[in-house]
Amino acid sequence: MNPVIHFNREMAVKGGESNFINESGAYTGRIAEAKWMFPRNGESRAAALELSFEAVDGSKANYLSLYYLKRDGTSNDSGEAMIHAIMALTGVTTALNSVQNGAEFFCPELKGKPIGLALQKVLFTKNNGSDGYKFEIKFPFSAQTRQTLKEMETQLPPSRVDSFASTISDKDDRTTAKAQSS
């Protein structure tokens, strides 16, 4: 007999468990990757900075998009402000660059930087009619102090993160949910 797999209790405990964030909340971790999502051929001229995030417990959230340009190509002030807040909280106070690797464009200045993110789970209806979910960044905060940038700038103690975490609920944007509530 030739063994194919040797028993590993640590791996057995992880069996069936997800390593992805699946609940709204405030998470501390690091930016695992930052990519620029530039407009492709088509009508939309929307552009975003897309983050992959890894929490301190190893759970992950991918496809966290911060749109800094709207579909019509004009500035999206809220998305751009969020990017600037992330820059300040991670100590990147010069510029974010674009480095191409194959067909993708990466933002190397943010990779590996510690950050806290307040995330809200958004339920939606996929094009095929099935349910899906994504996460939206509500605001970033310091991974070390749990203060938002505004709290740091005004020398206030951290309070917004805990307030958010204790009151946040999932957002339901599913088509069927909207139709039923009408």
Buried (B, 14 or more C-beta within 10 A) or exposed (E): EEEEEEEEEEEEEEEEEEEEBEEBBBBBBBBBBBBBBEBEEEEEBBBBBBBBBBBEEEBBBBEBBBBBBBBEEEEBEEBBEBBBBBBBBBEBEEEBEEEEEEEEBBBEBBBEBBBBBBBBBBBBBEEEEEEEBBBBBBBBBBBEBBBBBEBBEEEEEBEBBEEBEEEBEEBBEBEEBEEEEE
